Amino acid sequence: MRSPISGPIDLSGRVAIVTGGARGIGRATCVSLSREGAEIVVCDVLPLGETLADIQKQNRKAVGLKCDVSSLKEVLKVVEQTLQKFGKIDILINNAGVMGKTGLAIEEITLQDWDFHLNINLKGTFLFCQAVWPIMIKQGFGKIVCIGSIAGKIGGVLAGPDYCASKGGIHAMVKCLAKKGVTHGIYVNGIAPGPIRTPMTKDEPYKDEMVPLGRLGEPEDIAEAVLFLASPASNFITGTILDVNGGILMD
């Protein structure tokens, strides 16, 4: 399949599912995508009222659906409801994720800790990719963006092996799916954020001085990168893990 030439960022008429959209990176991503014309299905286990209000201020259609991304039943229900409402799924943003207590030695990590990270971060990403895949094949188009982490590349800034493994798994899956998607018009890319100032990290000891550019990242720093990868501006990019980390990793 011959890919279209890259063009301006324009998501008019596109339908996007964003997981973990209640706050932080997910909420900022919903705002960025809707600003450029996309209709949004927002998923989270947390209340979605604030995100939906942000989207509606931009006069875009939005649906909020409660979803535990580690549950196949709930993931399939979101996909079914999206098709019922909009008739298609053009964009999937796998953002839902968790980060447990940092700084634990490997011998302190329990199987519960391990399953907590792998079930939500990695399994949840897989389940949503799997659920939208046949739909995007039928459409002959799709853009999938998965939020990984610098932890999956360098072994963590503060995170433990359970979190690092879940994010490294996302990076590997992105590359595998990108290879399988090229003949179907499906683009699969990832983003590896550095330390970002979000509700998930507010109690962690991340400091501005850890980052060469002099500050922690903000959700908007990641959201605008997501927008780029979800848009026509990136039509010659697939299988890439984009580093957005303020210069911590210069790869």
C-alpha positions in Angstrom: 0.0 0.0 0.0 1.3 3.5 -0.9 1.0 5.9 2.0 -0.4 9.4 1.4 2.0 12.3 1.5 2.1 14.2 4.8 0.0 17.3 5.1 -1.3 19.9 7.6 -2.7 18.9 11.0 -6.4 18.5 10.4 -8.6 15.9 12.1 -12.0 17.2 10.7 -14.3 14.2 10.4 -12.1 11.9 12.4 -13.3 9.8 15.4 -10.9 9.2 18.2 -11.0 6.9 21.3 -8.8 8.2 24.1 -8.3 6.0 27.2 -7.4 7.4 30.5 -9.0 10.7 29.5 -10.2 12.0 32.8 -7.1 13.9 33.8 -3.4 14.6 33.0 -2.1 13.6 29.6 -5.4 12.0 28.5 -7.4 15.1 29.3 -4.9 17.4 27.5 -4.9 15.0 24.5 -8.7 15.1 24.2 -8.5 18.9 24.1 -5.8 18.9 21.5 -7.5 16.4 19.2 -10.9 18.0 19.5 -9.4 21.5 18.8 -8.2 20.2 15.4 -11.6 18.8 14.5 -11.9 15.2 15.9 -15.0 13.8 17.7 -13.9 12.1 20.9 -14.9 9.0 22.9 -13.3 9.5 26.3 -12.7 6.4 28.5 -11.7 6.2 32.1 -12.6 4.6 35.5 -12.6 8.1 36.9 -15.3 10.8 36.4 -15.1 12.4 33.0 -17.2 15.6 33.5 -14.3 18.1 33.3 -12.8 16.5 30.2 -16.2 16.4 28.4 -16.8 20.1 29.4 -13.4 21.0 27.8 -14.3 19.3 24.6 -17.8 20.7 24.4 -16.4 24.2 24.7 -14.8 23.6 21.3 -18.2 22.7 19.8 -17.1 19.1 19.2 -19.1 15.9 19.8 -17.9 13.9 22.8 -19.0 10.7 24.5 -17.8 9.7 28.0 -17.7 6.0 28.8 -16.5 4.3 31.9 -14.0 1.6 31.1 -11.5 -0.6 32.9 -9.0 -1.2 30.1 -7.9 -4.5 31.6 -11.4 -5.9 31.1 -12.0 -7.4 27.6 -15.7 -7.1 28.1 -15.5 -3.4 28.9 -13.1 -2.7 26.1 -15.4 -4.4 23.5 -18.3 -2.5 24.9 -16.6 0.8 24.3 -15.7 -0.1 20.7 -19.2 -1.3 20.0 -20.7 1.9 21.4 -18.3 4.0 19.5 -19.4 2.3 16.2 -23.0 2.7 17.1 -22.5 6.5 17.8 -20.1 7.4 15.0 -19.9 4.5 12.6 -16.1 4.3 12.5 -12.9 4.5 14.6 -10.1 6.5 12.9 -7.8 7.1 15.9 -7.0 5.2 19.1 -4.9 6.8 21.8 -3.8 4.2 24.4 -3.0 6.5 27.3 -4.6 4.8 30.3 -1.9 3.8 32.8 -0.8 3.5 36.4 2.3 3.9 38.3 2.6 2.5 41.8 5.1 3.4 44.5 8.5 4.2 43.1 11.9 3.4 44.7 11.2 -0.2 45.7 13.9 -2.7 45.4 13.1 -5.7 43.3 12.8 -8.0 46.3 10.1 -5.7 47.7 7.9 -5.9 44.6 5.0 -8.3 45.0 3.1 -10.2 42.4 0.2 -7.8 43.1 2.5 -4.9 42.1 3.6 -6.7 39.0 0.1 -7.6 37.9 -1.2 -4.1 38.7 1.2 -2.5 36.2 1.1 -5.2 33.5 -2.7 -5.6 33.5 -3.5 -1.9 33.0 -0.5 -0.5 31.2 0.3 -3.4 28.8 -2.7 -5.7 28.7 -5.0 -2.7 28.4 -3.1 -1.3 25.5 -3.1 -4.7 23.8 -6.9 -5.2 24.3 -7.8 -1.9 22.7 -5.4 -2.5 19.8 -6.9 -5.9 19.2 -10.4 -4.6 19.4 -10.0 -1.8 16.8 -7.7 -3.7 14.5 -10.3 -5.5 12.3 -12.3 -2.2 12.1 -9.3 -0.3 10.9 -8.4 -3.0 8.4 -11.9 -2.8 7.0 -11.7 1.0 6.7 -8.2 0.8 5.2 -7.0 3.4 7.6 -6.2 4.0 11.3 -3.8 5.8 13.5 -2.8 4.3 16.8 -0.7 6.1 19.4 0.4 4.3 22.6 1.9 6.1 25.6 5.0 4.3 26.8 7.6 5.9 28.9 11.3 6.8 29.1 11.3 4.1 31.8 10.8 1.6 29.0 14.0 2.8 27.4 16.4 3.5 30.1 15.1 1.5 33.0 13.3 4.3 34.8 14.2 7.6 36.3 12.6 6.6 39.6 10.2 3.8 38.5 10.7 0.1 39.4 11.1 -2.9 37.2 7.4 -3.7 37.2 6.5 -0.3 35.7 9.5 -0.3 33.4 8.6 -3.8 32.0 5.0 -2.7 31.3 6.2 0.3 29.3 9.0 -1.5 27.5 6.4 -4.1 26.4 4.3 -1.3 24.9 7.3 -0.1 22.9 7.9 -3.6 21.5 4.2 -4.1 20.7 4.1 -0.8 18.8 6.9 -2.0 16.5 5.3 -5.4 15.9 1.9 -3.9 15.1 3.4 -1.2 12.9 4.9 -3.9 10.7 1.6 -5.7 10.5 -0.4 -2.6 9.8 1.5 -1.1 6.9 -0.3 -3.1 4.2 -3.7 -2.0 5.7 -3.1 1.7 6.1 -2.8 1.4 9.8 -0.1 3.5 11.5 1.1 2.5 15.0 3.5 4.8 16.9 4.3 5.4 20.5 5.5 8.2 22.8 8.0 7.9 25.6 7.4 10.8 28.0 9.9 11.8 30.6 8.7 13.0 34.0 5.4 14.8 33.5 3.6 16.9 36.0 0.3 15.1 36.4 -2.0 13.9 39.3 -0.3 10.5 38.9 3.2 11.9 39.7 2.3 14.7 42.1 3.5 12.7 45.2 6.7 11.5 43.5 10.1 13.2 44.1 10.6 14.4 40.5 12.5 17.7 40.3 12.9 20.3 37.6 16.7 20.0 37.8 16.4 16.3 36.7 15.5 17.6 33.2 18.1 19.3 30.9 15.5 21.8 29.6 15.0 23.0 33.1 11.4 21.9 34.0 9.2 18.9 34.3 6.9 18.2 31.4 3.3 19.3 31.3 0.4 17.2 29.9 0.2 19.6 26.9 3.8 18.7 25.9 2.7 15.1 25.4 -0.7 15.9 24.0 0.7 18.0 21.1 3.1 15.1 20.2 0.1 12.8 20.2 -1.7 15.1 17.9 1.2 15.1 15.5 1.3 11.3 15.3 -2.5 11.1 15.0 -2.7 13.6 12.2 -1.8 13.7 8.5 1.4 15.5 9.4 3.0 12.1 10.3 2.0 10.1 7.2 5.5 8.9 6.7 6.0 7.7 10.2 5.2 4.3 11.7 6.8 2.0 14.2 8.5 5.0 16.0 8.7 5.6 19.7 8.9 9.4 20.0 11.0 10.7 22.9 9.4 13.7 24.7 11.5 14.0 27.8 13.1 17.4 27.9 16.5 16.1 26.9 17.0 13.4 29.6 17.5 10.9 26.8 19.0 12.1 23.5 18.8 9.0 21.3 
